[in-house]
Amino acid sequence: MNAYRIVAVALIVAGVLGLAYGGFSYTKESQAAKLGPIELTVNEKHTVNIPVWAGAGATGVGAAMLVLTLMKRQ
């Protein structure tokens, strides 16, 4: 399997996951204050939304790339 097909499959998988979940969240720990031996840290939760057009576009581009590689092989 060449690199072009791997990228195509990765785009399809990423697009389908983006459409299925719609986004993801992560927690970032930041240091708010440090007073001698005492440290105050804050956990911030961030959410990243993936637009529907981005998921559909990645799936479509990946599918087109995969079809083109299969047609070129024949």
PDB file of N, CA, C and O in Angstrom:
ATOM      1  N   MET A   1       0.857  -1.174   0.000  1.00  0.00           N
ATOM      2  CA  MET A   1       0.000   0.000   0.000  1.00  0.00           C
ATOM      3  C   MET A   1       0.900   1.234   0.000  1.00  0.00           C
ATOM      4  O   MET A   1       1.729   1.397   0.896  1.00  0.00           O
ATOM      5  N   ASN A   2       0.746   2.078  -0.973  1.00  0.00           N
ATOM      6  CA  ASN A   2       1.615   3.252  -1.059  1.00  0.00           C
ATOM      7  C   ASN A   2       1.104   4.391  -0.163  1.00  0.00           C
ATOM      8  O   ASN A   2       0.014   4.304   0.402  1.00  0.00           O
ATOM      9  N   ALA A   3       1.883   5.430  -0.046  1.00  0.00           N
ATOM     10  CA  ALA A   3       1.583   6.533   0.858  1.00  0.00           C
ATOM     11  C   ALA A   3       0.300   7.266   0.458  1.00  0.00           C
ATOM     12  O   ALA A   3      -0.431   7.753   1.320  1.00  0.00           O
ATOM     13  N   TYR A   4       0.027   7.343  -0.845  1.00  0.00           N
ATOM     14  CA  TYR A   4      -1.163   8.029  -1.325  1.00  0.00           C
ATOM     15  C   TYR A   4      -2.430   7.344  -0.806  1.00  0.00           C
ATOM     16  O   TYR A   4      -3.381   8.011  -0.399  1.00  0.00           O
ATOM     17  N   ARG A   5      -2.435   6.016  -0.824  1.00  0.00           N
ATOM     18  CA  ARG A   5      -3.593   5.267  -0.314  1.00  0.00           C
ATOM     19  C   ARG A   5      -3.714   5.397   1.196  1.00  0.00           C
ATOM     20  O   ARG A   5      -4.820   5.481   1.730  1.00  0.00           O
ATOM     21  N   ILE A   6      -2.592   5.414   1.877  1.00  0.00           N
ATOM     22  CA  ILE A   6      -2.626   5.558   3.337  1.00  0.00           C
ATOM     23  C   ILE A   6      -3.218   6.908   3.722  1.00  0.00           C
ATOM     24  O   ILE A   6      -4.019   6.992   4.653  1.00  0.00           O
ATOM     25  N   VAL A   7      -2.830   7.961   3.015  1.00  0.00           N
ATOM     26  CA  VAL A   7      -3.388   9.296   3.276  1.00  0.00           C
ATOM     27  C   VAL A   7      -4.885   9.303   2.973  1.00  0.00           C
ATOM     28  O   VAL A   7      -5.665   9.897   3.717  1.00  0.00           O
ATOM     29  N   ALA A   8      -5.288   8.648   1.889  1.00  0.00           N
ATOM     30  CA  ALA A   8      -6.707   8.597   1.530  1.00  0.00           C
ATOM     31  C   ALA A   8      -7.522   7.902   2.618  1.00  0.00           C
ATOM     32  O   ALA A   8      -8.581   8.391   3.011  1.00  0.00           O
ATOM     33  N   VAL A   9      -7.035   6.775   3.097  1.00  0.00           N
ATOM     34  CA  VAL A   9      -7.749   6.048   4.147  1.00  0.00           C
ATOM     35  C   VAL A   9      -7.773   6.850   5.448  1.00  0.00           C
ATOM     36  O   VAL A   9      -8.781   6.856   6.155  1.00  0.00           O
ATOM     37  N   ALA A  10      -6.669   7.526   5.766  1.00  0.00           N
ATOM     38  CA  ALA A  10      -6.616   8.345   6.970  1.00  0.00           C
ATOM     39  C   ALA A  10      -7.624   9.502   6.893  1.00  0.00           C
ATOM     40  O   ALA A  10      -8.263   9.834   7.891  1.00  0.00           O
ATOM     41  N   LEU A  11      -7.763  10.111   5.717  1.00  0.00           N
ATOM     42  CA  LEU A  11      -8.750  11.180   5.551  1.00  0.00           C
ATOM     43  C   LEU A  11     -10.174  10.656   5.715  1.00  0.00           C
ATOM     44  O   LEU A  11     -11.016  11.314   6.326  1.00  0.00           O
ATOM     45  N   ILE A  12     -10.438   9.484   5.174  1.00  0.00           N
ATOM     46  CA  ILE A  12     -11.774   8.901   5.308  1.00  0.00           C
ATOM     47  C   ILE A  12     -12.080   8.617   6.772  1.00  0.00           C
ATOM     48  O   ILE A  12     -13.162   8.945   7.260  1.00  0.00           O
ATOM     49  N   VAL A  13     -11.134   8.011   7.466  1.00  0.00           N
ATOM     50  CA  VAL A  13     -11.349   7.690   8.883  1.00  0.00           C
ATOM     51  C   VAL A  13     -11.527   8.964   9.707  1.00  0.00           C
ATOM     52  O   VAL A  13     -12.428   9.036  10.544  1.00  0.00           O
ATOM     53  N   ALA A  14     -10.681   9.967   9.481  1.00  0.00           N
ATOM     54  CA  ALA A  14     -10.787  11.224  10.221  1.00  0.00           C
ATOM     55  C   ALA A  14     -12.112  11.927   9.934  1.00  0.00           C
ATOM     56  O   ALA A  14     -12.733  12.479  10.842  1.00  0.00           O
ATOM     57  N   GLY A  15     -12.544  11.907   8.674  1.00  0.00           N
ATOM     58  CA  GLY A  15     -13.817  12.534   8.326  1.00  0.00           C
ATOM     59  C   GLY A  15     -15.002  11.843   8.964  1.00  0.00           C
ATOM     60  O   GLY A  15     -15.913  12.505   9.463  1.00  0.00           O
ATOM     61  N   VAL A  16     -15.002  10.522   8.953  1.00  0.00           N
ATOM     62  CA  VAL A  16     -16.106   9.775   9.566  1.00  0.00           C
ATOM     63  C   VAL A  16     -16.130  10.003  11.079  1.00  0.00           C
ATOM     64  O   VAL A  16     -17.201  10.175  11.661  1.00  0.00           O
ATOM     65  N   LEU A  17     -14.961  10.004  11.714  1.00  0.00           N
ATOM     66  CA  LEU A  17     -14.914  10.268  13.157  1.00  0.00           C
ATOM     67  C   LEU A  17     -15.377  11.699  13.470  1.00  0.00           C
ATOM     68  O   LEU A  17     -16.069  11.928  14.461  1.00  0.00           O
ATOM     69  N   GLY A  18     -14.992  12.650  12.624  1.00  0.00           N
ATOM     70  CA  GLY A  18     -15.444  14.025  12.821  1.00  0.00           C
ATOM     71  C   GLY A  18     -16.948  14.160  12.696  1.00  0.00           C
ATOM     72  O   GLY A  18     -17.574  14.908  13.447  1.00  0.00           O
ATOM     73  N   LEU A  19     -17.530  13.439  11.754  1.00  0.00           N
ATOM     74  CA  LEU A  19     -18.987  13.472  11.599  1.00  0.00           C
ATOM     75  C   LEU A  19     -19.687  12.754  12.754  1.00  0.00           C
ATOM     76  O   LEU A  19     -20.746  13.188  13.206  1.00  0.00           O
ATOM     77  N   ALA A  20     -19.097  11.664  13.226  1.00  0.00           N
ATOM     78  CA  ALA A  20     -19.731  10.879  14.283  1.00  0.00           C
ATOM     79  C   ALA A  20     -19.693  11.596  15.632  1.00  0.00           C
ATOM     80  O   ALA A  20     -20.699  11.622  16.342  1.00  0.00           O
ATOM     81  N   TYR A  21     -18.552  12.174  15.994  1.00  0.00           N
ATOM     82  CA  TYR A  21     -18.408  12.781  17.308  1.00  0.00           C
ATOM     83  C   TYR A  21     -18.674  14.281  17.322  1.00  0.00           C
ATOM     84  O   TYR A  21     -19.129  14.802  18.340  1.00  0.00           O
ATOM     85  N   GLY A  22     -18.414  14.975  16.257  1.00  0.00           N
ATOM     86  CA  GLY A  22     -18.683  16.407  16.188  1.00  0.00           C
ATOM     87  C   GLY A  22     -17.675  17.273  16.916  1.00  0.00           C
ATOM     88  O   GLY A  22     -17.791  18.498  16.886  1.00  0.00           O
ATOM     89  N   GLY A  23     -16.705  16.684  17.560  1.00  0.00           N
ATOM     90  CA  GLY A  23     -15.696  17.461  18.263  1.00  0.00           C
ATOM     91  C   GLY A  23     -15.048  16.634  19.350  1.00  0.00           C
ATOM     92  O   GLY A  23     -15.355  15.455  19.530  1.00  0.00           O
ATOM     93  N   PHE A  24     -14.138  17.280  20.075  1.00  0.00           N
ATOM     94  CA  PHE A  24     -13.470  16.611  21.180  1.00  0.00           C
ATOM     95  C   PHE A  24     -13.097  17.649  22.227  1.00  0.00           C
ATOM     96  O   PHE A  24     -13.076  18.849  21.951  1.00  0.00           O
ATOM     97  N   SER A  25     -12.805  17.175  23.427  1.00  0.00           N
ATOM     98  CA  SER A  25     -12.408  18.082  24.494  1.00  0.00           C
ATOM     99  C   SER A  25     -11.118  17.573  25.127  1.00  0.00           C
ATOM    100  O   SER A  25     -10.804  16.383  25.087  1.00  0.00           O
ATOM    101  N   TYR A  26     -10.388  18.508  25.708  1.00  0.00           N
ATOM    102  CA  TYR A  26      -9.157  18.172  26.399  1.00  0.00           C
ATOM    103  C   TYR A  26      -9.002  19.086  27.608  1.00  0.00           C
ATOM    104  O   TYR A  26      -9.594  20.164  27.669  1.00  0.00           O
ATOM    105  N   THR A  27      -8.197  18.640  28.566  1.00  0.00           N
ATOM    106  CA  THR A  27      -7.966  19.397  29.790  1.00  0.00           C
ATOM    107  C   THR A  27      -6.541  19.930  29.792  1.00  0.00           C
ATOM    108  O   THR A  27      -5.588  19.192  29.541  1.00  0.00           O
ATOM    109  N   LYS A  28      -6.411  21.204  30.072  1.00  0.00           N
ATOM    110  CA  LYS A  28      -5.102  21.852  30.116  1.00  0.00           C
ATOM    111  C   LYS A  28      -4.849  22.324  31.544  1.00  0.00           C
ATOM    112  O   LYS A  28      -5.660  23.034  32.137  1.00  0.00           O
ATOM    113  N   GLU A  29      -3.715  21.914  32.073  1.00  0.00           N
ATOM    114  CA  GLU A  29      -3.355  22.323  33.423  1.00  0.00           C
ATOM    115  C   GLU A  29      -2.420  23.523  33.347  1.00  0.00           C
ATOM    116  O   GLU A  29      -1.399  23.485  32.660  1.00  0.00           O
ATOM    117  N   SER A  30      -2.775  24.581  34.055  1.00  0.00           N
ATOM    118  CA  SER A  30      -1.931  25.776  34.050  1.00  0.00           C
ATOM    119  C   SER A  30      -1.644  26.202  35.480  1.00  0.00           C
ATOM    120  O   SER A  30      -2.446  25.980  36.387  1.00  0.00           O
ATOM    121  N   GLN A  31      -0.490  26.813  35.659  1.00  0.00           N
ATOM    122  CA  GLN A  31      -0.084  27.261  36.984  1.00  0.00           C
ATOM    123  C   GLN A  31      -0.625  28.664  37.199  1.00  0.00           C
ATOM    124  O   GLN A  31      -0.268  29.593  36.474  1.00  0.00           O
ATOM    125  N   ALA A  32      -1.493  28.816  38.203  1.00  0.00           N
ATOM    126  CA  ALA A  32      -2.104  30.114  38.458  1.00  0.00           C
ATOM    127  C   ALA A  32      -1.229  30.975  39.369  1.00  0.00           C
ATOM    128  O   ALA A  32      -1.073  32.174  39.136  1.00  0.00           O
ATOM    129  N   ALA A  33      -0.661  30.358  40.408  1.00  0.00           N
ATOM    130  CA  ALA A  33       0.162  31.141  41.331  1.00  0.00           C
ATOM    131  C   ALA A  33       1.157  30.221  42.026  1.00  0.00           C
ATOM    132  O   ALA A  33       0.910  29.030  42.216  1.00  0.00           O
ATOM    133  N   LYS A  34       2.279  30.807  42.395  1.00  0.00           N
ATOM    134  CA  LYS A  34       3.286  30.066  43.151  1.00  0.00           C
ATOM    135  C   LYS A  34       3.806  30.987  44.239  1.00  0.00           C
ATOM    136  O   LYS A  34       4.477  31.982  43.966  1.00  0.00           O
ATOM    137  N   LEU A  35       3.485  30.636  45.481  1.00  0.00           N
ATOM    138  CA  LEU A  35       3.914  31.424  46.626  1.00  0.00           C
ATOM    139  C   LEU A  35       4.780  30.543  47.517  1.00  0.00           C
ATOM    140  O   LEU A  35       4.273  29.826  48.380  1.00  0.00           O
ATOM    141  N   GLY A  36       6.072  30.603  47.300  1.00  0.00           N
ATOM    142  CA  GLY A  36       6.996  29.771  48.063  1.00  0.00           C
ATOM    143  C   GLY A  36       6.757  28.300  47.756  1.00  0.00           C
ATOM    144  O   GLY A  36       6.781  27.899  46.592  1.00  0.00           O
ATOM    145  N   PRO A  37       6.526  27.489  48.788  1.00  0.00           N
ATOM    146  CA  PRO A  37       6.302  26.055  48.555  1.00  0.00           C
ATOM    147  C   PRO A  37       4.873  25.730  48.099  1.00  0.00           C
ATOM    148  O   PRO A  37       4.576  24.585  47.758  1.00  0.00           O
ATOM    149  N   ILE A  38       4.007  26.718  48.093  1.00  0.00           N
ATOM    150  CA  ILE A  38       2.600  26.489  47.733  1.00  0.00           C
ATOM    151  C   ILE A  38       2.388  26.852  46.269  1.00  0.00           C
ATOM    152  O   ILE A  38       2.722  27.952  45.828  1.00  0.00           O
ATOM    153  N   GLU A  39       1.824  25.899  45.525  1.00  0.00           N
ATOM    154  CA  GLU A  39       1.497  26.134  44.119  1.00  0.00           C
ATOM    155  C   GLU A  39       0.003  25.974  43.917  1.00  0.00           C
ATOM    156  O   GLU A  39      -0.621  25.067  44.468  1.00  0.00           O
ATOM    157  N   LEU A  40      -0.559  26.864  43.125  1.00  0.00           N
ATOM    158  CA  LEU A  40      -1.974  26.790  42.794  1.00  0.00           C
ATOM    159  C   LEU A  40      -2.090  26.503  41.301  1.00  0.00           C
ATOM    160  O   LEU A  40      -1.635  27.292  40.473  1.00  0.00           O
ATOM    161  N   THR A  41      -2.697  25.374  40.964  1.00  0.00           N
ATOM    162  CA  THR A  41      -2.877  25.022  39.556  1.00  0.00           C
ATOM    163  C   THR A  41      -4.361  24.993  39.232  1.00  0.00           C
ATOM    164  O   THR A  41      -5.206  24.724  40.086  1.00  0.00           O
ATOM    165  N   VAL A  42      -4.643  25.273  37.987  1.00  0.00           N
ATOM    166  CA  VAL A  42      -6.024  25.310  37.509  1.00  0.00           C
ATOM    167  C   VAL A  42      -6.143  24.367  36.319  1.00  0.00           C
ATOM    168  O   VAL A  42      -5.333  24.417  35.393  1.00  0.00           O
ATOM    169  N   ASN A  43      -7.152  23.515  36.349  1.00  0.00           N
ATOM    170  CA  ASN A  43      -7.446  22.638  35.211  1.00  0.00           C
ATOM    171  C   ASN A  43      -8.539  23.289  34.377  1.00  0.00           C
ATOM    172  O   ASN A  43      -9.650  23.516  34.858  1.00  0.00           O
ATOM    173  N   GLU A  44      -8.216  23.584  33.133  1.00  0.00           N
ATOM    174  CA  GLU A  44      -9.189  24.199  32.228  1.00  0.00           C
ATOM    175  C   GLU A  44      -9.611  23.184  31.183  1.00  0.00           C
ATOM    176  O   GLU A  44      -8.770  22.550  30.547  1.00  0.00           O
ATOM    177  N   LYS A  45     -10.908  23.032  31.008  1.00  0.00           N
ATOM    178  CA  LYS A  45     -11.421  22.103  30.005  1.00  0.00           C
ATOM    179  C   LYS A  45     -11.756  22.894  28.743  1.00  0.00           C
ATOM    180  O   LYS A  45     -12.534  23.848  28.778  1.00  0.00           O
ATOM    181  N   HIS A  46     -11.155  22.480  27.632  1.00  0.00           N
ATOM    182  CA  HIS A  46     -11.375  23.136  26.342  1.00  0.00           C
ATOM    183  C   HIS A  46     -12.127  22.173  25.421  1.00  0.00           C
ATOM    184  O   HIS A  46     -11.882  20.967  25.434  1.00  0.00           O
ATOM    185  N   THR A  47     -13.025  22.711  24.639  1.00  0.00           N
ATOM    186  CA  THR A  47     -13.778  21.911  23.680  1.00  0.00           C
ATOM    187  C   THR A  47     -13.513  22.433  22.278  1.00  0.00           C
ATOM    188  O   THR A  47     -13.583  23.636  22.030  1.00  0.00           O
ATOM    189  N   VAL A  48     -13.208  21.517  21.363  1.00  0.00           N
ATOM    190  CA  VAL A  48     -12.971  21.861  19.962  1.00  0.00           C
ATOM    191  C   VAL A  48     -14.093  21.235  19.145  1.00  0.00           C
ATOM    192  O   VAL A  48     -14.251  20.014  19.127  1.00  0.00           O
ATOM    193  N   ASN A  49     -14.865  22.069  18.475  1.00  0.00           N
ATOM    194  CA  ASN A  49     -15.946  21.578  17.626  1.00  0.00           C
ATOM    195  C   ASN A  49     -15.445  21.412  16.198  1.00  0.00           C
ATOM    196  O   ASN A  49     -14.753  22.280  15.667  1.00  0.00           O
ATOM    197  N   ILE A  50     -15.801  20.292  15.582  1.00  0.00           N
ATOM    198  CA  ILE A  50     -15.421  20.034  14.201  1.00  0.00           C
ATOM    199  C   ILE A  50     -16.654  20.295  13.332  1.00  0.00           C
ATOM    200  O   ILE A  50     -17.677  19.632  13.504  1.00  0.00           O
ATOM    201  N   PRO A  51     -16.570  21.245  12.407  1.00  0.00           N
ATOM    202  CA  PRO A  51     -17.735  21.540  11.569  1.00  0.00           C
ATOM    203  C   PRO A  51     -18.109  20.340  10.690  1.00  0.00           C
ATOM    204  O   PRO A  51     -17.262  19.535  10.303  1.00  0.00           O
ATOM    205  N   VAL A  52     -19.402  20.253  10.394  1.00  0.00           N
ATOM    206  CA  VAL A  52     -19.897  19.156   9.562  1.00  0.00           C
ATOM    207  C   VAL A  52     -19.261  19.206   8.180  1.00  0.00           C
ATOM    208  O   VAL A  52     -18.942  18.165   7.605  1.00  0.00           O
ATOM    209  N   TRP A  53     -19.075  20.410   7.643  1.00  0.00           N
ATOM    210  CA  TRP A  53     -18.498  20.519   6.302  1.00  0.00           C
ATOM    211  C   TRP A  53     -17.068  20.001   6.270  1.00  0.00           C
ATOM    212  O   TRP A  53     -16.629  19.479   5.245  1.00  0.00           O
ATOM    213  N   ALA A  54     -16.321  20.135   7.386  1.00  0.00           N
ATOM    214  CA  ALA A  54     -14.943  19.641   7.417  1.00  0.00           C
ATOM    215  C   ALA A  54     -14.912  18.115   7.433  1.00  0.00           C
ATOM    216  O   ALA A  54     -14.090  17.502   6.752  1.00  0.00           O
ATOM    217  N   GLY A  55     -15.802  17.504   8.203  1.00  0.00           N
ATOM    218  CA  GLY A  55     -15.871  16.045   8.237  1.00  0.00           C
ATOM    219  C   GLY A  55     -16.313  15.467   6.908  1.00  0.00           C
ATOM    220  O   GLY A  55     -15.745  14.487   6.426  1.00  0.00           O
ATOM    221  N   ALA A  56     -17.335  16.081   6.316  1.00  0.00           N
ATOM    222  CA  ALA A  56     -17.820  15.611   5.019  1.00  0.00           C
ATOM    223  C   ALA A  56     -16.780  15.848   3.924  1.00  0.00           C
ATOM    224  O   ALA A  56     -16.609  15.013   3.035  1.00  0.00           O
ATOM    225  N   GLY A  57     -16.093  16.978   3.988  1.00  0.00           N
ATOM    226  CA  GLY A  57     -15.068  17.279   2.993  1.00  0.00           C
ATOM    227  C   GLY A  57     -13.890  16.315   3.066  1.00  0.00           C
ATOM    228  O   GLY A  57     -13.386  15.860   2.040  1.00  0.00           O
ATOM    229  N   ALA A  58     -13.455  16.008   4.288  1.00  0.00           N
ATOM    230  CA  ALA A  58     -12.339  15.061   4.445  1.00  0.00           C
ATOM    231  C   ALA A  58     -12.732  13.677   3.947  1.00  0.00           C
ATOM    232  O   ALA A  58     -11.934  12.993   3.306  1.00  0.00           O
ATOM    233  N   THR A  59     -13.954  13.268   4.240  1.00  0.00           N
ATOM    234  CA  THR A  59     -14.428  11.968   3.762  1.00  0.00           C
ATOM    235  C   THR A  59     -14.500  11.949   2.241  1.00  0.00           C
ATOM    236  O   THR A  59     -14.083  10.978   1.610  1.00  0.00           O
ATOM    237  N   GLY A  60     -15.024  13.008   1.655  1.00  0.00           N
ATOM    238  CA  GLY A  60     -15.139  13.082   0.202  1.00  0.00           C
ATOM    239  C   GLY A  60     -13.799  13.122  -0.504  1.00  0.00           C
ATOM    240  O   GLY A  60     -13.608  12.441  -1.512  1.00  0.00           O
ATOM    241  N   VAL A  61     -12.873  13.907   0.008  1.00  0.00           N
ATOM    242  CA  VAL A  61     -11.544  13.992  -0.606  1.00  0.00           C
ATOM    243  C   VAL A  61     -10.816  12.658  -0.473  1.00  0.00           C
ATOM    244  O   VAL A  61     -10.164  12.207  -1.415  1.00  0.00           O
ATOM    245  N   GLY A  62     -10.926  12.031   0.690  1.00  0.00           N
ATOM    246  CA  GLY A  62     -10.293  10.725   0.882  1.00  0.00           C
ATOM    247  C   GLY A  62     -10.866   9.672  -0.042  1.00  0.00           C
ATOM    248  O   GLY A  62     -10.130   8.864  -0.607  1.00  0.00           O
ATOM    249  N   ALA A  63     -12.189   9.680  -0.198  1.00  0.00           N
ATOM    250  CA  ALA A  63     -12.826   8.713  -1.099  1.00  0.00           C
ATOM    251  C   ALA A  63     -12.410   8.967  -2.544  1.00  0.00           C
ATOM    252  O   ALA A  63     -12.154   8.021  -3.288  1.00  0.00           O
ATOM    253  N   ALA A  64     -12.339  10.233  -2.947  1.00  0.00           N
ATOM    254  CA  ALA A  64     -11.920  10.557  -4.311  1.00  0.00           C
ATOM    255  C   ALA A  64     -10.473  10.121  -4.561  1.00  0.00           C
ATOM    256  O   ALA A  64     -10.154   9.594  -5.626  1.00  0.00           O
ATOM    257  N   MET A  65      -9.608  10.342  -3.582  1.00  0.00           N
ATOM    258  CA  MET A  65      -8.217   9.915  -3.723  1.00  0.00           C
ATOM    259  C   MET A  65      -8.116   8.396  -3.849  1.00  0.00           C
ATOM    260  O   MET A  65      -7.335   7.881  -4.650  1.00  0.00           O
ATOM    261  N   LEU A  66      -8.909   7.689  -3.056  1.00  0.00           N
ATOM    262  CA  LEU A  66      -8.870   6.229  -3.094  1.00  0.00           C
ATOM    263  C   LEU A  66      -9.395   5.705  -4.423  1.00  0.00           C
ATOM    264  O   LEU A  66      -8.832   4.765  -4.985  1.00  0.00           O
ATOM    265  N   VAL A  67     -10.455   6.297  -4.924  1.00  0.00           N
ATOM    266  CA  VAL A  67     -11.005   5.876  -6.218  1.00  0.00           C
ATOM    267  C   VAL A  67     -10.001   6.163  -7.337  1.00  0.00           C
ATOM    268  O   VAL A  67      -9.827   5.341  -8.237  1.00  0.00           O
ATOM    269  N   LEU A  68      -9.346   7.312  -7.286  1.00  0.00           N
ATOM    270  CA  LEU A  68      -8.360   7.641  -8.315  1.00  0.00           C
ATOM    271  C   LEU A  68      -7.181   6.675  -8.305  1.00  0.00           C
ATOM    272  O   LEU A  68      -6.670   6.310  -9.364  1.00  0.00           O
ATOM    273  N   THR A  69      -6.745   6.259  -7.114  1.00  0.00           N
ATOM    274  CA  THR A  69      -5.636   5.308  -7.079  1.00  0.00           C
ATOM    275  C   THR A  69      -6.060   3.938  -7.602  1.00  0.00           C
ATOM    276  O   THR A  69      -5.264   3.234  -8.223  1.00  0.00           O
ATOM    277  N   LEU A  70      -7.303   3.566  -7.352  1.00  0.00           N
ATOM    278  CA  LEU A  70      -7.789   2.282  -7.852  1.00  0.00           C
ATOM    279  C   LEU A  70      -7.982   2.316  -9.363  1.00  0.00           C
ATOM    280  O   LEU A  70      -7.725   1.322 -10.043  1.00  0.00           O
ATOM    281  N   MET A  71      -8.434   3.456  -9.897  1.00  0.00           N
ATOM    282  CA  MET A  71      -8.614   3.585 -11.341  1.00  0.00           C
ATOM    283  C   MET A  71      -7.263   3.629 -12.060  1.00  0.00           C
ATOM    284  O   MET A  71      -7.119   3.076 -13.150  1.00  0.00           O
ATOM    285  N   LYS A  72      -6.284   4.283 -11.451  1.00  0.00           N
ATOM    286  CA  LYS A  72      -4.961   4.401 -12.045  1.00  0.00           C
ATOM    287  C   LYS A  72      -4.267   3.036 -12.092  1.00  0.00           C
ATOM    288  O   LYS A  72      -3.451   2.778 -12.977  1.00  0.00           O
ATOM    289  N   ARG A  73      -4.591   2.186 -11.152  1.00  0.00           N
ATOM    290  CA  ARG A  73      -3.970   0.859 -11.074  1.00  0.00           C
ATOM    291  C   ARG A  73      -4.395  -0.043 -12.234  1.00  0.00           C
ATOM    292  O   ARG A  73      -3.636  -0.917 -12.653  1.00  0.00           O
ATOM    293  N   GLN A  74      -5.583   0.165 -12.741  1.00  0.00           N
ATOM    294  CA  GLN A  74      -6.111  -0.715 -13.791  1.00  0.00           C
ATOM    295  C   GLN A  74      -5.494  -0.460 -15.129  1.00  0.00           C
ATOM    296  O   GLN A  74      -5.841  -1.124 -16.106  1.00  0.00           O
TER     297      GLN A  74
END
